[in-house]
Amino acid sequence: MKITLPTLKSTLYQKTRSKNIIKQLLASKRSIPLNVLQENRFYLLVEDNGNKICLTTKEEFIPEEIEYALFTNMLPSKQRFEEGKIVIKGWAKHPLLKEYSSNEIIQSWKNDFLYKEEDKNESGLRQPQIAALHMIMGHLKLPLDAATVVMPTGTSKTETMLATLIANRCEKLLVTAPFDFSRNQIAEKFFNLGLLK
């Protein structure tokens, strides 16, 4: 039997009556085996790669020494999980649930970018992306004038923007889009980038 750990995300900015939201993805959703370490009337303790995860309904039931905790819809037990009665509602406690400064995020990108070209067996950057990135990085290191990057349709301009963000470790990057659909699609790709490790 497996359980699904939910996505861990943080909302860094949200203004009332505004659609502008800044979110940060801290950990992606993933499935783990239901390895029960301890079960009592207040919580269920499971193990994942040496980490103890507490599943419970209330914050006061979480043991103080536990770093990972999830809220469930009802008091959990192995039997209730197997019967499909338990729904994991979200993270109550996680070591990554802290506020990261933009500098900490930028530093997490240091030395994590490779100009790796894709081939039949491995994913990587396509030739137009590599060419554009070299031109952008050259311009950013020695700017002589304003620059415009033009890329053909279907060459993954969004991924080129993401690669520029990481390769140059930009503190800010302004991206404009002509339509809501494009804006939302681009925002989702930036959101899923997350914190590099």
C-alpha positions as CSV (number, residue, x, y, z in Angstrom):
1,M,0.0,0.0,0.0
2,K,1.2,3.5,-0.9
3,I,0.3,6.9,0.3
4,T,0.7,10.2,-1.6
5,L,2.6,13.0,0.1
6,P,1.1,16.3,-1.2
7,T,2.8,19.2,-2.9
8,L,4.5,21.5,-0.5
9,K,4.2,25.1,-1.6
10,S,4.5,28.5,0.0
11,T,2.6,31.7,-1.0
12,L,5.1,34.6,-0.8
13,Y,2.8,37.3,-2.0
14,Q,-0.9,37.7,-2.5
15,K,-2.8,41.0,-2.4
16,T,-6.5,41.2,-1.7
17,R,-8.6,41.7,-4.9
18,S,-5.6,41.0,-7.1
19,K,-4.8,38.0,-9.4
20,N,-1.1,38.6,-8.8
21,I,0.3,35.8,-6.6
22,I,3.9,34.8,-6.0
23,K,4.1,31.1,-5.1
24,Q,7.1,28.9,-4.4
25,L,7.2,25.1,-5.0
26,L,9.2,23.5,-2.2
27,A,8.6,19.8,-2.8
28,S,6.6,18.0,-5.4
29,K,3.8,15.5,-4.8
30,R,5.1,11.9,-4.5
31,S,4.1,8.4,-3.4
32,I,5.7,6.5,-0.6
33,P,5.1,3.0,0.8
34,L,2.9,2.9,4.0
35,N,5.6,1.8,6.4
36,V,4.0,2.1,9.8
37,L,6.4,2.7,12.8
38,Q,3.9,3.5,15.4
39,E,0.1,3.7,15.8
40,N,-1.9,5.2,18.6
41,R,-5.2,6.9,19.2
42,F,-3.8,10.4,18.3
43,Y,-1.6,9.8,15.3
44,L,0.1,7.3,12.9
45,L,3.8,7.5,12.5
46,V,5.2,6.3,9.1
47,E,8.8,6.1,7.8
48,D,10.2,7.5,4.5
49,N,13.9,7.2,3.8
50,G,14.8,7.5,7.5
51,N,12.4,10.4,8.2
52,K,9.5,10.0,10.5
53,I,6.2,11.4,9.2
54,C,3.3,12.0,11.6
55,L,-0.2,11.8,10.3
56,T,-2.9,13.3,12.5
57,T,-5.9,15.6,12.7
58,K,-4.7,18.3,15.1
59,E,-1.5,20.2,15.6
60,E,-1.4,19.4,19.3
61,F,-1.2,15.7,18.6
62,I,2.1,16.1,16.7
63,P,5.1,15.0,18.9
64,E,7.6,17.9,19.4
65,E,10.6,16.0,18.0
66,I,8.8,15.2,14.7
67,E,9.9,17.4,11.8
68,Y,7.4,16.1,9.2
69,A,3.6,16.1,9.8
70,L,0.5,15.9,7.7
71,F,-3.1,16.6,8.5
72,T,-5.7,14.0,7.7
73,N,-9.5,14.1,7.5
74,M,-9.9,11.7,10.4
75,L,-7.7,10.1,13.0
76,P,-5.5,7.7,10.9
77,S,-4.9,4.0,11.3
78,K,-3.4,1.5,9.0
79,Q,-6.7,-0.2,8.6
80,R,-8.5,3.1,7.7
81,F,-5.8,3.7,5.0
82,E,-6.3,0.3,3.6
83,E,-10.1,0.8,3.5
84,G,-9.5,4.1,1.6
85,K,-11.1,6.2,4.4
86,I,-8.2,8.5,5.0
87,V,-7.6,11.7,2.9
88,I,-4.4,13.6,3.4
89,K,-5.3,17.3,3.6
90,G,-1.9,18.9,3.6
91,W,1.3,19.6,5.4
92,A,1.2,20.7,9.0
93,K,5.0,20.7,9.6
94,H,8.0,20.4,7.2
95,P,11.6,21.6,7.5
96,L,11.3,23.4,4.2
97,L,8.3,25.4,5.4
98,K,10.3,28.5,6.2
99,E,10.6,31.8,4.4
100,Y,13.5,31.8,1.9
101,S,15.0,35.1,0.9
102,S,15.6,35.8,-2.7
103,N,19.3,35.5,-2.0
104,E,19.0,32.0,-0.5
105,I,17.0,30.9,-3.6
106,I,19.5,32.4,-6.0
107,Q,22.4,30.8,-4.1
108,S,20.7,27.4,-4.4
109,W,21.1,27.8,-8.2
110,K,24.9,28.3,-8.0
111,N,26.8,25.8,-10.2
112,D,23.6,23.9,-11.0
113,F,23.3,24.9,-14.7
114,L,24.9,23.0,-17.5
115,Y,24.9,23.9,-21.2
116,K,24.0,20.3,-22.0
117,E,22.8,19.6,-25.5
118,E,20.1,17.1,-26.0
119,D,20.7,13.9,-27.9
120,K,18.7,10.7,-28.6
121,N,19.3,9.2,-25.2
122,E,19.5,12.2,-22.9
123,S,17.4,15.3,-22.4
124,G,19.0,18.7,-22.6
125,L,18.9,22.0,-24.5
126,R,18.1,22.2,-28.2
127,Q,20.5,24.0,-30.5
128,P,18.3,27.2,-30.8
129,Q,18.1,27.3,-27.0
130,I,21.9,27.0,-26.5
131,A,22.6,29.6,-29.2
132,A,20.1,32.0,-27.5
133,L,21.5,31.4,-24.1
134,H,25.1,32.1,-25.2
135,M,24.0,35.3,-26.8
136,I,22.0,36.4,-23.8
137,M,24.8,35.5,-21.3
138,G,27.3,37.3,-23.5
139,H,25.1,40.4,-23.6
140,L,24.5,40.3,-19.8
141,K,28.2,40.1,-19.1
142,L,29.1,42.9,-21.6
143,P,26.1,45.0,-22.3
144,L,26.7,47.5,-25.1
145,D,23.1,48.3,-26.0
146,A,19.5,47.0,-25.6
147,A,19.0,43.5,-26.9
148,T,16.1,41.5,-28.3
149,V,16.1,37.8,-28.5
150,V,14.1,36.3,-31.5
151,M,13.4,32.6,-31.6
152,P,11.3,30.6,-34.1
153,T,8.0,29.0,-33.1
154,G,8.4,25.7,-31.2
155,T,11.9,26.3,-29.9
156,S,10.9,26.4,-26.2
157,K,11.3,30.1,-25.5
158,T,9.9,29.6,-22.0
159,E,12.6,27.0,-21.2
160,T,15.2,29.5,-22.5
161,M,13.8,32.1,-20.1
162,L,14.1,29.7,-17.3
163,A,17.6,28.7,-18.3
164,T,18.5,32.4,-18.4
165,L,17.1,32.9,-14.9
166,I,19.2,30.1,-13.5
167,A,22.4,30.5,-15.6
168,N,22.7,34.2,-14.7
169,R,21.1,33.8,-11.3
170,C,18.8,36.8,-11.9
171,E,17.3,38.4,-8.8
172,K,14.4,39.6,-11.0
173,L,13.2,38.7,-14.4
174,L,10.3,40.4,-16.2
175,V,8.3,38.2,-18.5
176,T,5.4,39.6,-20.5
177,A,2.8,37.6,-22.3
178,P,0.0,38.7,-24.8
179,F,-2.7,36.4,-23.4
180,D,-4.0,35.1,-20.1
181,F,-3.5,31.5,-21.3
182,S,0.2,32.2,-22.2
183,R,0.7,34.0,-18.9
184,N,-0.7,31.2,-16.8
185,Q,1.2,28.6,-18.7
186,I,4.5,30.5,-18.3
187,A,3.8,31.2,-14.6
188,E,3.2,27.5,-14.0
189,K,6.5,26.5,-15.6
190,F,8.3,29.1,-13.4
191,F,6.5,27.9,-10.3
192,N,7.4,24.3,-10.9
193,L,11.1,25.2,-11.1
194,G,11.2,25.3,-7.3
195,L,14.3,25.4,-5.2
196,L,17.3,23.6,-6.8
197,K,19.2,21.1,-4.7
